[in-house]
């Protein structure tokens, strides 16, 4: 009932599930895209930070019994995890001796 209305998805679904999940995914994936080297390491570092923040928020949400906010913390963590499992490809750096002058 909380996530859906009689006519379809309510705004609670987008506010507490879809938007935080997409935000977690984009935060990690965009960090990996802009990293010039070691994209996986950058992705893991960004995911570690976001999961740490969302985990701390989840802890406080459990203590305050704010269940809708806990749901958004969990979907943020899920979005970060999904971004880690689909990293962008590493760009190959041209060799110094193979340059054409």
Buried (B, 14 or more C-beta within 10 A) or exposed (E): EEBEEEEEEBEBBEBBBBBBBBBBBBBBBEBBEEBEEEBEEBBBBBBEBBBEEBBEBBEEBEEEEBEEBBBBBBBBBBBBBBBBEEBBEEEEEEEEEEEEE
